[in-house]
Amino acid sequence: MNGERQEYRAYLVRLWRVHSGGRLVWRATLESPHTGERQVFAELPELFAYLERKTSGLDLIAPGEDRSGDDEGLCAE
């Protein structure tokens, strides 16, 4: 596409609230639809930090490189 770098990330995000230490907090899982691997987050800032790392430019895909099944930061629940 006119020489632009195309990158794509797809995740299924699940959010739910639980009581923890006398307060309600959000928990989250992030699942790769390509591999089925899941990462669990105890609080939303952890989820946001993970997504920031994955989209910050530090995890770039070279043009033409196929890493569609490569979600190295994810681990099974």
MOWOPE-V295187 format. One record per backbone hydrogen bond with DSSP energy under -0.5 kcal/mol. CO is the residue of the C=O (numbers start at 1). NH is the residue of the N-H. If there is no record, write none. Layout:
BEGIN
co: (CO,CO)
nh: (NH,NH)
END
This chain:
BEGIN
co: (1,5,10,11,12,14,16,18,20,23,25,27,28,29,30,31,31,32,37,39,41,43,43,44,45,46,47,48,49,50,51,52,52,53,57,62,65,67,69,71)
nh: (4,7,33,13,31,29,27,25,23,20,18,16,41,14,39,12,33,36,32,30,28,46,47,48,49,50,51,52,53,54,55,55,56,56,60,65,67,70,71,74)
END
